[in-house]
Amino acid sequence: IKEIQPDLIILDLMMPQMTGYDFLNHLNKFHKDYKGKVLVGSGKQFVKDRLRSLKMGADDFMDKPYN
């Protein structure tokens, strides 16, 4: 993230190596200066997951399947 400085990070809550929440924690802890946007997409369509993602710093949340 420090080297590339992407404008947008798209992540899922359920990923193979870490969860989206784990990634957001890492981003908040080690990359506080990140200026890009974070979009979370997930098949978990619960309000609690949307709210948790947004509270953790995601800029938006999209339900799957996408149209």
Buried (B, 14 or more C-beta within 10 A) or exposed (E): EEEEEEEEBEBBBEEEEEBBBEBBBEBEEEBEEBEBEBBBBBEBEEEEBBEBBBEBBBEEBEBEEEE
